[in-house]
Amino acid sequence: MARSDEKVYLLLRDGYSEEIVVFPIVGYHAAYIHNISFSIYVKDPETMAKIQYKVFNHYDSDFIAPVMDLTVEAEAIGAAVSWNSIPPSIYRHLSIDDIHVIDDLFEDFLSLGRIPVFLKSIQMLREINKDDRVLCSYVTGPFTLAGNVFGYENILKLVLKNMQKLSEIINLLQKLSILYSRAAIENGADCIIIADPLSALISLQHYNALSLNPLRKIVDEVKKLDRITVLHTCGNAIKILKLMAETGAHILSIDRYIDIGYALTNTSRVIMGNIPTTLFLTTTEKIREYTLSILAISMGRRHIVASGCEIPPYANPECIKEMVATAKSFNIRR
């Protein structure tokens, strides 16, 4: 059996590997099955690293990562996080008039909030990753980060009323995303996953004007450091799929709303996904059926079998194991 990193890099280079590459995106689920409080889990880097590694290893994933928590950067900037639901959400945003705050953060940003926790977790995952699984770190895409910091409704209003102001905000946040990406790589990340779900809600024209270039700059910076980039946009991103590819990201991570065949036909990128996260709350039979259906289309070429987003905390562990087992036992025909 090939090492995980060898399979992934072969897939990126040639479009296929000797085995299907698999990524069950597990985060808060790992805390749940180990009976650890969600809010405590993402404040303790050692516990998060050890448990995340243990769970990804248990599920035989080709990737490992900390939790996908899109409130981390927003909290560091000054927004307040609510733990009343999982994933957590922002309950107090900054005012648009507070944009100057971002300028004042650059020097200290990496020491604020839970940023040091996640960077330390990456460092510890690197140290215990003896079987060379591809180590990923999440950063929030600038448009989505703007929504988290200033409120989704306020940002979407600016899309229509003040594009210049919104572009100024996004360009400032993009610089923080680059700073965080570099730090994650310095701490051992092989791969940066840019999570940008809010961009699925805007038009093709607005994506082109607001999101494309900032995302491209982040991708370019990661590529300069010779690391893998994944652009993750859950939700119905079909209208922006081709522009997502234009960011230059090595891998496009898609949700259930985009057909695998359509994604592979309409881009030249490796596609990751697109198993509906709700299926992990059902039965192994449904997971097996869906996994086989998408592999019948892709045959594993330019395709990483993965959940469409982070797997729900209360997912059925047998469903996760079934997705991986079904994919890895799939007979690839060349």
C-alpha positions, 0 to 999 in steps of 0.5 A: 500500500502506498503512503498517503502523501505519495498517493495524493501527490501522484493524483495531483501530478498525473490525475490518478493514483494506484488507490482511491484517495479519501478524506473524511473531513472530521472535526467536532465529531472527534471530540464527540466520540471521545466525550470532550466538550466542544468548546474545550476541545478547540482551546487545548492544542495537545488534546486536539492534535492527539485526538484528531490524529487518532480519529483520522488514523482510525478512519484510515484517512489520507489526510489529517487536520485540526477542526474546521472552525471558521470562527477562529480568525473572526474571534481574533479580530474582535468578534464574539463566539457563541457555543450554543450550537456546533459548529460555533457561530458569531453572536457579536460582530464588529461595525463596518466603521471599525475597519481600521481595527484590521490595520492595527492587527497585523503585528499581533494577529498570530498571538490573538484569540485561538490562533496560537492554539490552532498553530500549536495543534498543527505543530503537534500533528506534524510531530506525531504524523509518523505515517505521512498523512497529508497535514492540512490547515484551514484558513477562512476565505476573505469574503467569508471572513468579512461576513464572520467579522461584520455580519453576513447581512451587512456584507451582502448589503455592501455587495449591492450598495458599496462594492468599493468599501467591501473590496477594501475590507476583503483586501485587508482580510486577505492579508491576514489570511496570507499571514495565517497560511504562512504561519500554518506552513511554518508549523508543519502544514502540507496543505492549506484549505481555504474555506469560503462558503459565503462566496456560494451566495453571490453572483458570478459577476460579484465573485469575479469582482470581489473574491477571485483575486484575493483568493488567487493571491492566497493560493499564489503565496501558498504555492510559493512555499511549495504547498498544496492548496484546496479551495473549499466552497460548500453549498451550491457553488455550481455557478462559480465553479469555473472561477474557483478553478481560476484561483489556481487552487490545486484541489476544488472541494465541492458539496453535494449540489455539484455533480462530480461528472460536471465538475470534472468535465468543466475544470481541469482541477482535482475535485474533492467531494461530494458526499452529502454530510447528512448521509453520515447520520443515516445508514452504511448502505446509503453511504456505500451506494452514494460512494459507488455512484460517484466513483462510477463516474470519476473512476478515481481520476482527479477525484478525492472521495470526501464529505461535502463539508465537515462531517456532523459531530453526531455522525454514525462512525460506521458510516464514516468507516463505510465511505472509506472502505468502499472507496479503498476497495473500489476496483480502479480500471485504467 
